[in-house]
Amino acid sequence: MVKWVADTGVNEVLHPEIILGFHGLCLVKPVHDDDWYMGSLYDDGSIDCWAAYGDLYEALRGL
């Protein structure tokens, strides 16, 4: 799983605690991080995240 960090352009590996899939999109809650990340869920199980939300409610609204 990879999160793209927009301000640096660096890929950062996330260690997921929870992954919620929604028809090609997903929300990811990493271990030791209170933020939720939205991304694309691919057939091979990889995820590219492009947005961060402070809580699950805001992340679900972002879908």
C-alpha positions in Angstrom: 0.0 0.0 0.0 1.3 3.5 -0.9 0.3 7.0 0.1 1.5 9.8 -2.2 2.6 12.8 -0.2 1.6 15.8 -2.3 3.9 18.4 -0.9 7.1 16.4 -1.2 6.2 14.0 -4.1 7.5 11.1 -2.0 5.7 7.7 -1.7 5.2 6.6 1.9 4.3 3.0 2.8 1.3 2.8 5.2 0.6 0.0 7.6 -3.2 -0.4 7.6 -5.2 -1.2 10.7 -8.6 -1.0 8.8 -9.4 -0.9 5.1 -13.0 -0.3 3.9 -13.6 -1.0 0.2 -16.3 0.7 -1.9 -16.3 -0.5 -5.6 -12.7 0.5 -6.5 -12.4 3.2 -3.9 -11.3 2.6 -0.3 -10.7 4.3 3.1 -7.6 3.3 5.0 -7.0 3.8 8.8 -3.2 3.2 9.4 -1.8 1.8 12.6 -0.8 4.6 15.0 -2.5 7.3 13.0 -5.8 9.0 13.7 -6.3 10.1 10.1 -8.2 8.2 7.4 -6.9 8.1 3.8 -9.0 7.8 0.6 -7.6 6.0 -2.4 -8.0 3.6 -5.3 -8.2 -0.1 -4.6 -6.6 -2.2 -7.4 -7.3 -5.8 -8.3 -3.8 -6.8 -7.0 -4.6 -5.5 -3.5 -2.5 -2.3 -3.8 -3.9 1.1 -2.9 -2.9 4.6 -4.0 -4.1 7.2 -1.5 -4.6 10.8 -2.5 -6.6 12.4 0.3 -6.5 12.5 4.1 -9.4 13.2 6.5 -9.3 13.8 10.2 -12.0 11.3 11.1 -14.2 8.6 9.6 -17.2 10.8 9.3 -15.4 13.3 7.1 -13.8 10.5 5.0 -17.2 8.9 4.4 -18.6 12.3 3.3 -15.7 12.6 0.9 -16.7 9.4 -0.9 
